[in-house]
Amino acid sequence: MKKILPILVSIIPLVCFGQKSEFRPDVSVAGIRLQDVSTVELKFPHYRELPDFPIAAEIFLLNSDESETLTISFYPGADAYSPMEFHVTSTVKKQLNKSKTVKLNVSRFKTENNIKLNILKDDLIKIMGKGFKLENYGEPEIVKYRINNVETSDFLESYGLTEYFADFAFQKAT
């Protein structure tokens, strides 16, 4: 069985209209929605006061037992700097920038589709659907979901995006 490693997710928005999609995109992690500054402020009201924000527009949130890290990357957008990319990984404390790290009262970081670290690959595909490409050059194996046809995707157009992607890395269970 293969388990998910980090969720390397740049999840950008809700439902696929127009462009035929064979998967169900996610747009939030732990209640924080992409392109929605207000949902960041609910969880972490003073994030803009972090050192170097918005120059180095990235914040790191830890779950309650500090075993998972949610990295949120911000890019210029309609709401000044909008949350545009999420990465959920197992915490590697040596790599954390402590001045930009905040612990939340959240047991696990999961998407609105209930995708979280250590989900099995088969379970991920049941949730997200079969519209993925598989990159398998050894380990990790990466399941990649994409929406990138701007001309036919109401989903991308409604968010002013050129692409939506969600990447999930799996390693063989030991």
Secondary structure, DSSP 8 states (H G I E B T S, - for coil): -EEEEEEEEE---S---SS--SB----EETTEETT-HHHHHHH-TTGGGSTTTTTT-EEEEE-TTS-EEEEEEEEEETTEEEEEEEEEEE--GGG--GGGEEE-S-S--BBTT--BTT-BHHHHHHHHBS-EEEE-SSSSEEEEEEE--TTT-HHHHHHT-S-EEEEEEEEE--
